[in-house]
Amino acid sequence: MACLTKLSGQTPANLDRTSPKIGEVEWCCHGDTHLRRTQLYGVNPALSRDPPRVHGRMPYFVLNKELPMSGIYQGPGRLGRWQRLDSEKLTQNRIFGVRKNTSRSPRTGQRHDFFVLETGDWVNIVPLTSAGEVVLIRQFRHGVEDFTLEIPGGMLDPEDPSPGDGALREMREETGYDSARVEPLGIAHPNPAIQGNRCHMFVAHDCTLRGATNFDTTEETEVLLAPLSSIPDLIQSGKISHALVLCAFHYLSLQRGVSNP
């Protein structure tokens, strides 16, 4: 549920305590070290001026929605884990496999099928030059059937000693640039709804052009240099739209302790 809020001292007029309790969630409020457990109830639609929103099959309303949510999630609460009952590999190609998992709901006990893409971990890297520029690549992506502006990245090879080595290899292959100083930025799950892999993100400092590019037979890229200060505008304009590239730049901004790279 994406828009949970905590109940304050004043109870909303449309709170219906006779309705089934939706659940409980633990929040730790800013400036308050005490963990609080908030009970969430449905509200009576007849007393509300807002239409209900639906989460699964259960209607709910945002309680005290005029208050900004200031809590920090502290744990999994009382959600139960789904139990996997069966698993079947459906297909495999050079990029990913497709698996069907049959699992039982901890709430209803019903069986449901879920389809998972199986692929190895990915890496990407933000190459920074000593002049304060980012080495970007422009390439055609078949998913969107258009050109995208990205940073170097790709699949982690079994021969790579580490994710950092894999990211550096991708940068060398796709741009011809090299670096003697590579630092980790963070790790993200690209799409945990249907994938179990991770993307390892790095930044390379003082990058210099050392050699020619070395593409795969399916890759054709154009290497571009952009000032690091221009990245926020490229993101806001939609010229950089790859989610994992956005994530890497966000990690970079966190590392530097500023709101923008």
Backbone as a ProteinNet text record, in pm:
[ID]
protein_1_A
[PRIMARY]
MACLTKLSGQTPANLDRTSPKIGEVEWCCHGDTHLRRTQLYGVNPALSRDPPRVHGRMPYFVLNKELPMSGIYQGPGRLGRWQRLDSEKLTQNRIFGVRKNTSRSPRTGQRHDFFVLETGDWVNIVPLTSAGEVVLIRQFRHGVEDFTLEIPGGMLDPEDPSPGDGALREMREETGYDSARVEPLGIAHPNPAIQGNRCHMFVAHDCTLRGATNFDTTEETEVLLAPLSSIPDLIQSGKISHALVLCAFHYLSLQRGVSNP
[TERTIARY]
86.2	0	89.8	84.5	183.6	156.5	34.4	2.6	-51.5	12.7	-26	14.6	-69.2	-30.8	-61.7	-1.1	-26.1	-144	-219.8	-330	-275	-325.9	-284.6	-381.5	-371.4	-459.2	-604	-628	-763.7	-810.3	-923.9	-977	-1057.7	-1034.4	-1113.5	-1261	-1346.3	-1489.9	-1543.4	-1477.8	-1529.8	-1465.7	-1388.5	-1328.6	-1437.4	-1436.7	-1538	-1469.6	-1475.9	-1409.5	-1487.5	-1607.4	-1682	-1638.3	-1567.8	-1519.4	-1400.1	-1370.2	-1254.9	-1127.2	-1045	-917.6	-828.3	-774	-693.1	-562	-503.2	-376	-305.4	-183	-101.1	34	90.1	222.3	301.2	430.8	515.7	588.3	582.8	653	737.5	850.6	930.9	932.5	870.2	853.3	984.2	1005.5	1122.5	1121.8	1234.4	1243.4	1184.6	1144.9	1085.2	1147.7	1220	1290.4	1201.5	1078.4	989.5	917.1	917.2	848	699.6	618.6	475.2	404.8	303.6	224.3	90.9	62.8	-57.9	-160.1	-282.2	-390.1	-459.6	-481.4	-541.9	-681.2	-777.9	-915.8	-965.3	-1072.5	-1142.1	-1224.3	-1281.6	-1368.2	-1502.7	-1602.1	-1737.1	-1749.2	-1770.1	-1777.7	-1887.6	-1994.1	-2103.8	-2060.9	-1956.7	-1909.7	-1791.1	-1750.9	-1631.7	-1668.7	-1597.1	-1616.1	-1523.2	-1436.2	-1340.3	-1377.5	-1355.8	-1382.9	-1282.4	-1321.6	-1227.2	-1122.4	-1008.1	-905.9	-901.9	-860.6	-865.7	-724.7	-695	-567.1	-599.2	-570.5	-617.5	-768.8	-835.5	-980.5	-1037.1	-950	-993.8	-991.5	-1108.1	-1106.9	-1043.6	-978.1	-921.5	-916	-898.7	-884.6	-758.1	-707.3	-591.3	-640.6	-600.2	-642	-556.3	-623.4	-553	-462.2	-518.3	-434.7	-377.7	-433.1	-378.1	-243	-206	-78.7	25.9	142.1	246.6	298.2	326.3	377.9	523.6	556.1	691.8	756.2	696.6	751.6	860.6	936.5	1040.3	1004.6	990.5	952.1	1059.9	1017.5	1113.1	1115.6	1029.9	1031.1	915.7	909.3	809	669.9	652	518	469.4	342.7	282	250.5	308.3	288	351.6	279.6	333.4	404.6	495.1	568.5	486.4	490	425.7	507.2	439.3	505	507.8	628.7	639.4	607.2	515.5	471.2	531.9	555.3	605.8	679.1	771.5	846.5	878	857.2	877	948.4	1059	1131.6	1059.6	1018.9	939.9	1024.9	1122.2	1204.3	1334.2	1431.5	1561.3	1617.4	1667.9	1741.1	1874.9	1948.5	2083.7	2083.7	1969.1	1962.1	1895.2	1783.6	1708.8	1628.7	1587.6	1495.1	1363.9	1259.7	1128.1	1087.6	1053	1013	873.7	792.4	660.9	666.5	641.1	635.7	491.2	451.4	319	334.7	267.4	284.3	149.4	150.7	28.2	26.5	-87	-103.4	-107.5	-31.8	-37.1	-167.2	-239.5	-363	-485.5	-493.4	-613.4	-591.1	-463.9	-434.3	-452.2	-489.7	-510.9	-378.3	-378.6	-261.2	-266.5	-149.9	-141.1	-11.9	-15.7	102.7	170	302.6	381.5	493.3	519.1	619	739.7	856.5	979.6	1080.3	1145.6	1254.9	1384.6	1456.8	1583.8	1699.5	1781.8	1898	2006.3	2128.6	2239.3	2238.6	2328.8	2340.2	2393	2357.5	2399.9	2493.8	2565.9	2653	2635.6	2653.3	2671	2767	2816.1	2923	2912.8	2932.5	2933.5	3079.1	3123	3261.5	3276.4	3361.1	3386	3528.1	3542.4	3674.9	3725.5	3854.1	3911.8	3858.3	3798.2	3740.2	3596.3	3547	3410.9	3304.7	3340.9	3245.9	3209	3091.7	3045.4	3056.5	3111.7	3119.3	2988.6	2909.1	2780.2	2785.7	2692.6	2680	2536.8	2524.6	2395.1	2383.5	2274.2	2256.7	2109.6	2083.6	1946.9	1904.1	1788.2	1734.2	1608.2	1606.1	1496.7	1368.9	1378.9	1257.6	1169.4	1230.3	1155.9	1165.7	1248.7	1270.9	1307.9	1404.4	1450.1	1588.6	1650.9	1782.4	1769.7	1863.1	1865.9	2003.4	2006.2	2130.6	2158.3	2272.6	2298.5	2443.1	2474.5	2612.2	2651.3	2779.7	2818.8	2762.6	2729.3	2676.8	2642.9	2610.4	2573.8	2566.6	2569.8	2560.9	2697.1	2694.9	2816.8	2855	2976.6	3023.7	3076.1	3063.3	3119.3	3270	3339	3484.1	3524.8	3430.5	3464.3	3498.6	3614.9	3651	3555.3	3496	3405.5	3313.3	3203.3	3117.7	3192.6	3285	3362	3446.7	3507.6	3585.8	3495.2	3374.8	3281.1	3237.4	3212.7	3173.6	3286.4	3409.4	3524.7	3542.9	3521.9	3530.5	3427.3	3303.5	3198.8	3234.9	3291.6	3329.7	3438.4	3536.7	3643.7	3590.2	3503.9	3451.9	3363	3279.2	3177.2	3223.6	3327.9	3371.4	3518.4	3602	3745.4	3812.7	3734.3	3790	3830.7	3930.7	3979.3	3996.8	4008.6	4024.2	4100.5	4179	4253	4180.8	4067.2	3994.9	3845.6	3795.7	3653.6	3597.6	3484.3	3420.8	3276.9	3229.2	3089.8	2994.2	2879.8	2774.2	2660.5	2619.7	2508.1	2459.4	2360.2	2301.7	2150.3	2087.9	1942.4	1886.4	1762.4	1689.4	1615.3	1647.7	1585.3	1433.3	1377.6	1231.5	1197.7	1189.3	1169.4	1035.8	942.4	814.4	831.8	925.5	940.8	1086.1	1179.7	1320.8	1384.8	1483.7	1555.7	1698.4	1740.5	1880.1	1902.1	2027.7	2065.8	2147.9	2148.2	2235.6	2334.7	2463.2	2571	2618.8	2620.6	2650.1	2779.5	2856.3	2988.8	3011.5	3112.9	3161.2	3310.6	3356.5	3498.4	3549	3660.8	3714.4	3832.3	3851.3	3966.7	3980	3869.8	3870.5	3943.3	4020.9	4092.6	4072.3	4075.8	4060.6	4190.5	4183.2	4303.9	4307.3	4193.9	4193.5	4063.3	4048.6	3929	3819.2	3697.3	3584.5	3589.6	3522.2	3519.5	3377.8	3291.7	3151.1	3124	3011	2954.6	2895.5	2864.3	2809.4	2671.6	2602.1	2468.5	2471.4	2590.9	2601.9	2659.6	2599.7	2654.5	2628.1	2732.1	2713.2	2790.7	2744.3	2811.5	2853.4	2979.3	3032	3020.3	2964.2	2942.6	2997.6	3038.2	3080.9	2982.1	2939.1	2845.5	2893.7	2883.7	2921.3	2836.5	2898.9	2823.9	2710.2	2731.9	2628.8	2505.8	2517.2	2404	2315.7	2358.2	2282.8	2141.6	2119.6	1981.6	1889	1937.9	1854.2	1827.4	1926.6	1906.7	1805	1802.4	1704.8	1566	1555.3	1424.4	1362.2	1444.4	1392.3	1354.2	1389.9	1359.5	1463.3	1570.2	1674.5	1750.3	1760.2	1807.4	1686.4	1645.5	1521.9	1538.5	1654.4	1679.4	1676.9	1590.1	1568.8	1696.8	1777.5	1898.6	2006.7	2002.7	2093.3	2052.6	1921.3	1871.5	1911.3	1901.7	1936.1	2084.2	2170.2	2313.8	2345	2281.7	2305.8	2250.6	2141	2088.3	2185.1	2237.9	2337.5	2459.3	2498.2	2612.5	2582.9	2461.1	2424.6	2423	2379.1	2382.4	2525.8	2612.4	2752.5	2817.5	2777.1	2835.3	2765.4	2651.5	2583.8	2508.9	2465.8	2388.3	2265.6	2169.6	2044.5	2058.1	2154.7	2177.5	2321.6	2345.5	2483.1	2573
-117	0	121.9	204.7	308.6	434.5	454	583.2	567.4	485.1	472.4	597.4	640.5	748	706	771.4	735.7	816.4	759.9	830.3	930.3	1050.8	1150.5	1148.2	1248.9	1252.5	1277.3	1338.9	1366.9	1258.4	1198.3	1090.7	1148.7	1106.3	1155.5	1123.8	1216	1198.8	1077.3	1040.7	929.3	796	790.2	664.2	567.6	448.4	347.9	234.4	235.3	131.7	1.5	2.7	-122.5	-200.1	-134.3	-203.9	-290	-390.9	-476	-393.6	-423.4	-353.5	-400	-303.3	-338.4	-401.8	-353.3	-410.5	-316.8	-347.3	-264.8	-245.7	-129.7	-105	-26.2	-50.9	15.2	132.6	246.1	363.2	422.8	477.1	552.2	696.5	785.6	923.1	999.8	1096.2	1182.5	1253.4	1253.5	1318.5	1237.2	1114.5	1029.9	892.6	851	723.8	606.8	633.2	525.7	469.7	338.7	271.9	267.4	312.2	316.9	220.8	154.2	64.2	131.5	151.8	222	123	134.2	50.2	122.3	48.5	106	48.7	136.5	95.1	147.4	86	142.6	260.9	334	445.9	425.1	490.7	479.1	567.9	511.6	594.3	698.9	670.7	766.4	894.3	886.3	1002.8	1069.9	1018.7	1070	1142.7	1250.6	1322.8	1271.9	1180.7	1128.1	987	950.5	813.1	718	594.7	498.2	457.5	419	358.2	210	133.6	-10.8	-66.6	-142.6	-212.2	-360.4	-429.5	-567.1	-564.4	-633.6	-635.4	-558.2	-490.2	-426.3	-275	-205.6	-59.9	0.6	111.1	179.9	329.1	407.7	551.1	594.5	710.1	765.5	840.7	797.5	861.5	985	1093.3	1219.1	1257.1	1252.6	1272	1413.6	1507.2	1641.9	1650	1545	1542.4	1473.4	1536	1467.7	1347.3	1239	1119.1	1142.3	1133.6	1162.7	1042.4	925.2	808.4	742.1	659.1	579.3	433.7	360.2	220.3	142.6	62.4	-3.6	-155.5	-214.1	-359.5	-412.8	-543.6	-604.6	-610.9	-568.6	-574	-717	-738.3	-869.4	-938.2	-891.2	-958.6	-1096.8	-1196.4	-1331.3	-1357.1	-1451.8	-1488.8	-1587.7	-1569.8	-1666.3	-1795.4	-1908	-2038.9	-2091.1	-2114.7	-2169.3	-2318.3	-2358.9	-2497.8	-2572.5	-2502.5	-2568.3	-2465	-2510.8	-2421.8	-2494.5	-2426.2	-2488.9	-2391.4	-2436.3	-2354.8	-2364.7	-2250.6	-2250.4	-2233.1	-2143.2	-2119.1	-2051.9	-2054.7	-1993.4	-1940.5	-1816.8	-1765.5	-1710.8	-1644.3	-1602	-1489.6	-1423.7	-1311.6	-1350.2	-1421.2	-1453.1	-1580.8	-1638.4	-1750.1	-1706.4	-1784.3	-1756.8	-1877	-1851.1	-1956.4	-1926.3	-2032.3	-2018.8	-2077.1	-1993.4	-2036.6	-2038.8	-2148.3	-2158.3	-2144.5	-2044.3	-2014	-1998.9	-2018.6	-2009.3	-1878.3	-1810.2	-1685.1	-1711	-1634.9	-1652.4	-1600	-1517.6	-1459.1	-1542.8	-1590.1	-1662.5	-1811.9	-1854	-1994.3	-2036.1	-1944.4	-1977.5	-1988.2	-2070.8	-2088.7	-1989.7	-1935.6	-1843	-1870.9	-1846.8	-1861	-1725	-1724.7	-1603.6	-1635.1	-1541.5	-1562.5	-1472.6	-1535.4	-1468.2	-1475	-1361.3	-1358.4	-1387.9	-1487.5	-1524.8	-1473.4	-1389.4	-1336.9	-1306.2	-1294.1	-1266	-1122.3	-1091.9	-955.6	-862.8	-736.4	-633	-535.8	-459	-353.3	-228.8	-112.8	9.2	100.1	201.6	283.3	425.4	522.8	664.4	705	723.6	762.5	914.9	962.8	1105.1	1138	1243.4	1288.5	1392.9	1423.3	1525	1664	1679.9	1808.7	1824.2	1727.5	1737.1	1696.6	1608.2	1561	1415.5	1377.9	1239.6	1178.2	1058.4	986	908.6	949.6	887.5	810.6	718.9	646.4	659.3	670.5	676.2	551.1	478.6	355.5	326.8	241	202.4	88.2	104.8	3.1	-55.6	-188.3	-254.3	-261.3	-247.1	-247	-127.3	-10.1	112.7	149.2	75.1	100.5	246.1	292.3	430.2	441.3	556.4	580.1	626	582.8	623.8	678	763.2	819.6	755.9	687.5	605.4	620.9	548.2	528.9	385.8	353.1	216	116.2	-0.5	-104.8	-229.2	-334.4	-459.3	-572.4	-693.5	-811.8	-843.9	-886.1	-931.3	-1067.5	-1078.2	-1203.9	-1297.4	-1429.8	-1524.5	-1507.3	-1456.5	-1439.4	-1314.5	-1225.5	-1103.3	-1137.1	-1094.7	-1125.4	-1065.2	-950.7	-882.5	-792.3	-745	-650.1	-523.7	-475.8	-358	-381.6	-500.3	-535.3	-545.3	-599.2	-609.4	-472.8	-379.6	-244.8	-174.8	-192.3	-132.3	-192.5	-323.3	-388.5	-330.4	-313.9	-258.1	-116.7	-37.5	99.1	99.8	12.6	5.4	-38.7	-141.4	-194.6	-94.5	-23.8	59.9	202.3	248.3	387.1	402	304.1	318.7	392.9	438.9	510.8	412.2	454.6	371.1	458	393	464.3	377.8	443.3	372.7	378.6	448.7	461.3	443	330.5	296.5	275.4	338.5	326.9	278.7	197.4	152.2	264.7	267	363.4	298.7	180.2	113.4	-3.9	-72	-189.5	-172.9	-208.1	-197.5	-322.9	-356.4	-461.5	-396.4	-430.6	-364.1	-371.5	-486.9	-501.5	-622.9	-607.1	-722.8	-792.3	-731.3	-797.3	-919.9	-912.9	-1024.1	-1066.1	-1003.7	-1038.6	-1050.1	-1139	-1156	-1106.6	-1052.2	-1010.7	-871.5	-829.9	-700.3	-623.2	-492.3	-407.1	-339.3	-362.1	-303.8	-176.2	-65.5	64.1	121.4	184.5	234.9	372.1	440	564	548.4	593.8	590.4	733.9	762	898	915.2	1039.5	1076.7	984.6	960.7	871.3	936.9	858.3	905.7	806.9	860	775.3	700	566.9	484	396.6	368.3	276.5	283.5	189.9	185.1	107.7	131.4	55.8	-88	-175.9	-318.2	-370	-346.5	-380	-527.1	-573.8	-701	-682.8	-794.7	-787.1	-722.8	-719.5	-659.1	-515.9	-461.6	-327.7	-228.9	-112.1	1.6	124.4	190.9	304.4	425.4	540.6	667.8	724	761.3	810.9	962.8	1013.9	1157.3	1202.1	1327.8	1388.5	1497.8	1497.1	1598.2	1648.4	1778.7	1829	1762.8	1730	1668.9	1760.1	1890.6	1986.1	1983.8	1925.7	1921.3	1799	1704.4	1580.2	1604.3	1689.8	1711.9	1758.8	1848.5	1895.3	1783.5	1699.4	1587.1	1488.8	1474.6	1385.9	1447.6	1573.9	1638.9	1653.6	1667.7	1680.8	1547	1437.2	1305	1251.3	1324.8	1275.4	1158.4	1156.9	1039	980.5	860.1	801.1	657.7	599.7	462.3	458.9	374.6	376.2	347.6	253.7	219.2	325.7	399.8	513.7	624.6	648.9	747	707.1	578.8	529.3	552.7	528.6	548.5	695.1	785.5	927.8	971.4	911.2	943.7	896.4	775.9	727.6	820.9	869	960	1088.7	1140.5	1262.6	1238.3	1119.5	1086.7	1077.6	1021.1	1008.8	1145.4	1238.4	1372.8	1461.4	1413.3	1487.3	1609.1	1607.8	1719.9	1663.8	1751.5	1707	1678.7	1740.4	1717.7	1673.8	1588.9	1546.9	1665.8
0	0	0	-101.3	-120.7	-41.3	8.2	68.3	208.9	289.6	429.3	505.6	598.6	688.1	829.7	926	1064.8	1117.8	1208.5	1272	1372	1367.6	1465.5	1581.8	1669.8	1785.3	1748.7	1631.6	1589.5	1494.7	1525.4	1443.2	1328	1203.6	1091.7	1111.2	1062.9	1083.2	1010.3	900.1	821.6	857.3	966.6	1009	1054.3	1000.6	1033.4	1107.9	1241	1319.4	1318.2	1260	1248	1125.5	1034.4	915.8	953.6	872.3	904.3	909.2	1007.6	1017.1	902.7	829.5	713.9	757.2	863.9	906.9	1001.5	1029.5	1115.9	1049.2	1068.2	1013.2	1116.1	1121.8	1219.9	1155	1221.5	1171.3	1283.6	1249.2	1345.3	1298	1373.2	1328.7	1342.8	1252.1	1262.3	1397.7	1465.4	1594	1707.4	1677	1780.4	1767.3	1868.7	1861.3	1898.1	1939.4	1979.4	1857.8	1847.4	1738.1	1769.2	1676.6	1698.3	1603.8	1653.9	1570.5	1542.5	1416	1374.9	1322.9	1370.5	1320.4	1205.7	1098	978.5	959.7	944.2	924.9	791	743.6	629.8	676	580.6	615.7	550.5	601.2	548.8	425.8	305.9	185.4	193.2	268.6	278.2	348.6	430.2	504.3	437	322.8	256.8	128.6	101.5	-23.6	-132.3	-97.5	-193.6	-233.9	-361	-403.6	-342.7	-318.4	-262.1	-362.8	-311.1	-394.2	-362.5	-456.9	-439.4	-438.4	-335.7	-325.3	-323.7	-434.8	-447.6	-455.6	-366	-363.3	-244.6	-170.5	-47.1	-62.8	-52.5	-61.5	62.3	45.9	160.1	129.8	230.2	215.4	287.3	248.4	316.2	438.7	555.8	679	704.9	742.4	769.3	652.5	532.8	415	405.2	484	480.8	551.3	625.2	695.3	609.1	586.8	510	586.8	514.5	579.1	615	743	787.7	853.9	838.9	904.5	823.8	889.8	825.6	846.9	738.7	748.7	822.3	920.6	1008.2	996	915.8	908.1	827.3	810.2	723.4	783	909.4	968.2	980.6	946.2	963.3	831.3	723.7	596.4	600.5	547.5	541.5	410.5	410	289	207.8	76.3	-12.6	-13.8	-21.6	-24.2	-167	-218	-353.4	-350.8	-435.9	-442.6	-559.4	-669.1	-789.3	-873.4	-956.1	-1043.3	-1172.8	-1285.2	-1416.3	-1509.1	-1569.3	-1666.9	-1800.3	-1855.6	-1977.9	-2102.4	-2097.2	-2215.2	-2174	-2263.5	-2237.1	-2368.1	-2366	-2481	-2432.8	-2519.4	-2480.8	-2377	-2358.1	-2264.7	-2134	-2140	-2018.2	-2037.5	-1925.3	-1924.2	-1862.7	-1887.2	-1829.2	-1745.1	-1620	-1527.7	-1473	-1459.5	-1397.5	-1257.5	-1157.8	-1018.9	-972.1	-910.2	-849.6	-699.4	-641.9	-499.7	-431.7	-299.8	-220.1	-141.6	-146.2	-73.6	76.4	156.4	301.9	361.3	287	339.3	305.6	178.6	134.9	120.5	109.3	85.2	-58.9	-146.5	-286.8	-360.9	-466.6	-551.1	-667	-701.1	-813.9	-889.3	-1020.7	-1104.6	-1122.1	-1113.1	-1133.4	-1232.1	-1322	-1426.1	-1399	-1398.3	-1358.2	-1472.5	-1499.1	-1595.4	-1521.8	-1568	-1505.7	-1590.3	-1532.2	-1602	-1500.2	-1547.7	-1458	-1409.1	-1317.3	-1266.8	-1375.3	-1362	-1455.6	-1385.7	-1466.7	-1415.1	-1501.6	-1441.8	-1519.7	-1446.1	-1516.3	-1459.5	-1513.3	-1424.7	-1463.1	-1485.3	-1610.8	-1636.4	-1628.6	-1540	-1523.3	-1567.3	-1648.3	-1689	-1589.7	-1597.9	-1509.7	-1541.4	-1660.1	-1699.6	-1652.2	-1575	-1524	-1623.8	-1715.5	-1816	-1789.1	-1838.4	-1830.6	-1969.3	-1976.6	-2103.2	-2120.8	-2218.6	-2245.5	-2376.2	-2391.8	-2517.8	-2568.7	-2698.7	-2765.7	-2851.1	-2834.3	-2909.9	-2934.7	-3032.4	-3066.3	-2975	-2911.9	-2822.1	-2884.2	-2895.2	-2966.2	-2884.2	-2752.5	-2671.8	-2701.4	-2711.7	-2742	-2889	-2963.8	-3106.5	-3131	-3055.2	-3068.2	-3005.7	-3023.9	-2967.2	-2822.1	-2739.4	-2599.4	-2564.6	-2462.8	-2412.5	-2277.2	-2265.5	-2148	-2101.9	-1995.1	-1952.5	-1988.4	-1992.1	-2025.1	-1924.6	-1974.4	-1886.4	-1964.5	-1892.4	-1957.2	-1856.5	-1909.1	-1824	-1763.1	-1639.6	-1572.5	-1627.7	-1681.4	-1738.7	-1629.9	-1651	-1553.2	-1534.8	-1639	-1630.8	-1553.8	-1526.3	-1453	-1308	-1258.5	-1119	-1017.3	-1051.1	-959.1	-1040.1	-980.8	-1052.6	-1095	-1011	-1048.7	-1171.9	-1180.2	-1299.1	-1421.4	-1402.4	-1513.7	-1563.7	-1472.1	-1512.3	-1587.3	-1540.2	-1607.2	-1746.1	-1758.3	-1889.5	-1985.5	-1937.6	-2023	-2067.9	-1978.7	-2014.3	-2120.7	-2105.6	-2204.7	-2340.1	-2339.2	-2464.7	-2537.1	-2461.7	-2524.8	-2553.5	-2484.1	-2503.5	-2540	-2507.4	-2525.3	-2411.7	-2314.8	-2199.8	-2090.3	-2010.8	-1901.2	-1777.1	-1663.1	-1536.9	-1438.9	-1354	-1249.4	-1115.8	-1110.9	-983.2	-1005.8	-961.5	-974	-834.1	-806.1	-674.9	-689.8	-596.4	-602.3	-564.5	-631.4	-599.5	-521.8	-565.1	-499	-581.6	-529.6	-594.1	-595.1	-706.2	-717.9	-783.2	-747.7	-817.8	-934.6	-1059.6	-1174.2	-1175.7	-1147.9	-1143.5	-1058.7	-926.2	-838.3	-856.5	-928.8	-953.5	-1042.1	-1137.7	-1231.6	-1249.6	-1178.7	-1191.7	-1054.1	-1044.3	-919.2	-924.4	-1039.1	-1051.8	-993.9	-992.3	-938	-1040.4	-1024.8	-1105.1	-1011.7	-1037.4	-957.3	-1027.2	-955.7	-1016.3	-960.2	-1049.6	-1013.3	-1074.5	-1023.9	-1083.2	-1107.6	-1224.7	-1259.8	-1268.5	-1202.5	-1195.2	-1290.7	-1337.1	-1420.9	-1541.8	-1609.3	-1725.5	-1842.8	-1913.3	-2031.6	-2145.1	-2267.2	-2385.1	-2408.8	-2404.9	-2414.4	-2539.4	-2597.8	-2710.8	-2787.9	-2880.7	-2964.3	-2892.6	-2937.6	-2882.8	-2932.5	-2860.1	-2895.4	-2873.3	-2972.8	-2958.1	-2982.6	-2925.6	-2968.5	-3107.3	-3174	-3309.8	-3312.4	-3198.8	-3194.5	-3143.3	-3115.8	-3058	-3158.3	-3162.2	-3235	-3150.1	-3104.5	-3015.2	-3064.2	-3020.3	-3045.1	-2909.6	-2896.7	-2770.1	-2766.5	-2657.3	-2641	-2506.3	-2498.7	-2373.3	-2335.7	-2210	-2161.2	-2026.2	-2000.9	-1868	-1759.9	-1648.5	-1538.9	-1493.5	-1502	-1460.3	-1550	-1670.5	-1763.8	-1743.3	-1660.4	-1643.5	-1590.4	-1489.2	-1444.2	-1555.6	-1643.5	-1754.2	-1854.1	-1879	-1970.7	-1914.3	-1783	-1719.5	-1723.3	-1684.8	-1679.6	-1817.3	-1919.7	-2056.3	-2117.6	-2050.3	-2102.8	-2198.8	-2221.8	-2311.8	-2249.1	-2117.3	-2044.5	-1973.9	-2016	-1962.5	-1914.7	-1934.3	-1890.4	-1737.4	-1680	-1535.1	-1457.3	-1503.1	-1428.9	-1443	-1552.3	-1566.9	-1470.1	-1460.7	-1363.8	-1222.2	-1193.6	-1060.4	-1030.5	-1128	-1107.6	-1079.5	-1154.5	-1130.6	-994.6	-953.2	-820.9	-712.4	-726.7	-631.2	-628.6	-746.8	-752.4	-676.1	-690.5	-618.2	-467.6	-425.5	-282.9	-231.7	-312.8	-272.3	-255.5	-340.3	-334.6	-233	-179.9	-75.2	-122	-249.9	-303.5	-370.9	-401.6	-461.6	-608.6	-675.3	-817.1	-837	-942.8	-968.4	-998.3
[MASK]
+++++++++++++++++++++++++++++++++++++++++++++++++++++++++++++++++++++++++++++++++++++++++++++++++++++++++++++++++++++++++++++++++++++++++++++++++++++++++++++++++++++++++++++++++++++++++++++++++++++++++++++++++++++++++++++++++++++++++++++++++++++++++++++++++++++

